[in-house]
């Protein structure tokens, strides 16, 4: 969620939906709702880092070390040395 907050200029996630905290918990945990890609966030960052971290099943979420590798590989492909 930190990535979402960064690209929303520090705004809390899901506030744009006007949902209460309880509604957010219900929709995210019970309903599998995932946060939309913020404007300005590269597709590769959203797809390789944000979406996997939002998996409802916590065992499917990547470890931090996996995230580092995924993001580094993705950005290396876009911005080669």
C-alpha positions in Angstrom: 0.0 0.0 0.0 3.0 2.3 0.4 3.4 2.4 -3.4 -0.2 3.4 -3.7 0.2 6.1 -1.1 3.3 7.5 -2.8 1.6 7.8 -6.2 -1.4 9.4 -4.6 0.7 12.1 -3.0 0.3 10.6 0.5 -3.4 10.1 0.4 -4.7 7.0 2.2 -5.7 4.1 -0.1 -9.3 3.7 -1.0 -10.4 7.1 0.2 -11.4 8.0 -3.3 -14.1 5.4 -3.1 -15.8 7.1 -0.1 -16.0 3.8 1.7 -15.8 3.4 5.5 -12.9 1.5 7.0 -15.2 -1.5 7.6 -16.4 -1.4 4.0 -12.8 -1.4 2.8 -12.0 -4.4 5.0 -15.0 -6.3 3.7 -14.3 -5.5 0.1 -10.6 -6.2 0.2 -10.4 -9.2 2.5 -13.8 -10.8 1.8 -14.4 -9.6 -1.7 -11.0 -9.7 -3.2 -11.1 -6.0 -4.4 -7.7 -4.7 -5.4 -6.8 -1.1 -5.6 -6.8 0.5 -9.0 -3.5 1.5 -10.6 -2.8 5.1 -9.6 -2.2 7.7 -12.3 1.5 7.9 -13.1 2.4 4.5 -11.8 4.2 2.4 -14.4 2.4 -0.8 -15.5 5.4 -2.8 -14.6 5.5 -1.6 -11.0 1.8 -2.1 -10.6 1.9 -5.6 -12.1 5.1 -6.9 -10.5 5.0 -5.3 -7.1 1.6 -3.9 -6.1 -0.9 -6.6 -7.4 1.1 -9.6 -6.0 1.1 -7.9 -2.6 -2.6 -7.5 -2.6 -3.3 -11.3 -3.0 -6.1 -12.3 -0.6 -4.2 -15.5 0.2 -1.3 -14.2 2.2 0.8 -17.3 1.2 0.7 -16.1 -2.4 2.2 -12.7 -1.5 5.9 -12.3 -2.4 8.5 -11.8 0.3 10.4 -8.5 0.3 13.4 -10.1 -1.2 11.3 -11.4 -4.1 9.9 -7.9 -4.6 13.3 -6.4 -4.8 14.3 -8.9 -7.6 11.0 -8.5 -9.5 11.2 -4.7 -9.4 14.9 -4.6 -10.3 14.4 -7.0 -13.2 11.4 -5.1 -14.5 13.1 -1.7 -14.4 16.4 -3.1 -15.8 14.4 -4.3 -18.8 12.8 -0.8 -19.3 15.9 1.3 -18.4 19.0 -0.7 -19.4 22.4 0.7 -18.5 
